Amino acid sequence: MDGRAASLTITDKIPYFLEAGVQPIVLSAITGMKDNRFPHYQFLAWGPSAFRFDFRHWIANQYGRGWFYKFTTRTVSVLLAPFIAIEKIILGYSSQWSWAIPAFLRGYWLIKSGKVDVIYSIGSAWSAHLAGVWLKRTTGLPLISEVHDPMVIRKNPDDLGLEKPKNRDARFRHYLEKQLCKYSDYVWWFTDGALHYAKARNPNLNTPGNAQGFVVMPGANPPIEDGRQPHRYGKYLNLCHFGSLANDRSLSMILRAAHTLIGKYPEAREFIRIHAFGAPLDALTLEAIKRYDYPDLLIAHGRLEYNPTTGQSGREQVAQKMQEADVLILLVGNDEWCAEYIPSKFYDYLWAGRPIWGITHRNPQLDQMLQERGSYLSADGDESGIAKTLERIWLDWNHKQLINPVYNPIGVDQAVRTIFHHLHI
């Protein structure tokens, strides 16, 4: 899917796998484009809630988001509503769980046909790992698993995630993590923190007869072929955020800092612009815009899709906008699991060669990577510190002395080498 982090993490590896002689057979949802370089099977999930989600994306890809999209998706939502309610009452799982059923059935047939040597489950969506465990247990083929986001969400720094959650979806993810640590031959996470807490919950990890676990930094391929463009100071100080927003990952903290800055430097009101790309604004940000009367200070651009006029993909447009920024905002969030997570957008930011303002939460690995490359750094929840950092950025911009970051991007090639090293390929 164009611009989707979970999809890019997969597709960026494919050229390296092909070069190494790996012949992939891909099983995926129907929400993305079909890859013609190898067998690629796309499935609708069988549950009603996931069917509704997939159907919306499929219609949008085929016909756009005009009147036909609105009519068909609303009709399907109304027809499926009672079945979705029953599904939630009986199971209580997140919507995508049922994709594992068609993936397992096709995977089992491919394995029995002698076309598969290794099962490779890749998840943001945990249904991929569920299908992988089912296939491993029924066929005995080697299983390798790539866990994008922590499957167990901890509550506080002292919580290891040992207690079984009350929420049924969270409880199943807790169970599924144990299955991966037991039945996978190899399993990897994207941060040191994620591996640390997974090992704390699953002491059998990295013991004989169980999964061998390690860390792979996913990195990113250069998003455009033209390379970096030189930075030019313009009329406005452009602070740009790319990616999803929520109440726990909100631009409202930037607006509060801007309000403090404007109180000290009133002229800043005319020159600061905050740009949000890739997602609707969260409720806290909308509330802050209204409270401070900043409708022109924060500009929401929404999601950048494929442009048929220029032929640019959404990813290419995003890369261009990143290079036009004065400073790139990296919001990690303030939930406890953010200590185990590095936003995939960070790796794209590194290719842009622009200074990053990271606002992080108890994540020493990410902090170190930001500091090594020359960045502005704040701690989530430290309003005074965030305001001081924005003031520093404002003064640096005024003197045309913004941080010149160390250009040291992290490519996908190192991720593939790490995987091959551990798998002895």
Secondary structure as GFF3:
##gff-version 3
##sequence-region A 1 425
A	DSSP	alpha_helix	5	11	.	.	.	ID=ss1
A	DSSP	alpha_helix	14	19	.	.	.	ID=ss2
A	DSSP	beta_strand	26	29	.	.	.	ID=ss3
A	DSSP	beta_strand	40	43	.	.	.	ID=ss4
A	DSSP	alpha_helix	48	63	.	.	.	ID=ss5
A	DSSP	alpha_helix	67	90	.	.	.	ID=ss6
A	DSSP	three_ten_helix	95	99	.	.	.	ID=ss7
A	DSSP	alpha_helix	100	112	.	.	.	ID=ss8
A	DSSP	beta_strand	119	123	.	.	.	ID=ss9
A	DSSP	alpha_helix	127	139	.	.	.	ID=ss10
A	DSSP	beta_strand	143	147	.	.	.	ID=ss11
A	DSSP	alpha_helix	168	183	.	.	.	ID=ss12
A	DSSP	beta_strand	186	189	.	.	.	ID=ss13
A	DSSP	alpha_helix	192	201	.	.	.	ID=ss14
A	DSSP	beta_strand	212	215	.	.	.	ID=ss15
A	DSSP	beta_strand	237	242	.	.	.	ID=ss16
A	DSSP	alpha_helix	252	264	.	.	.	ID=ss17
A	DSSP	alpha_helix	268	271	.	.	.	ID=ss18
A	DSSP	beta_strand	272	277	.	.	.	ID=ss19
A	DSSP	alpha_helix	283	292	.	.	.	ID=ss20
A	DSSP	beta_strand	298	302	.	.	.	ID=ss21
A	DSSP	alpha_helix	314	324	.	.	.	ID=ss22
A	DSSP	beta_strand	327	331	.	.	.	ID=ss23
A	DSSP	three_ten_helix	336	340	.	.	.	ID=ss24
A	DSSP	alpha_helix	345	352	.	.	.	ID=ss25
A	DSSP	beta_strand	356	360	.	.	.	ID=ss26
A	DSSP	alpha_helix	364	373	.	.	.	ID=ss27
A	DSSP	beta_strand	376	379	.	.	.	ID=ss28
A	DSSP	alpha_helix	383	398	.	.	.	ID=ss29
A	DSSP	alpha_helix	412	423	.	.	.	ID=ss30
###
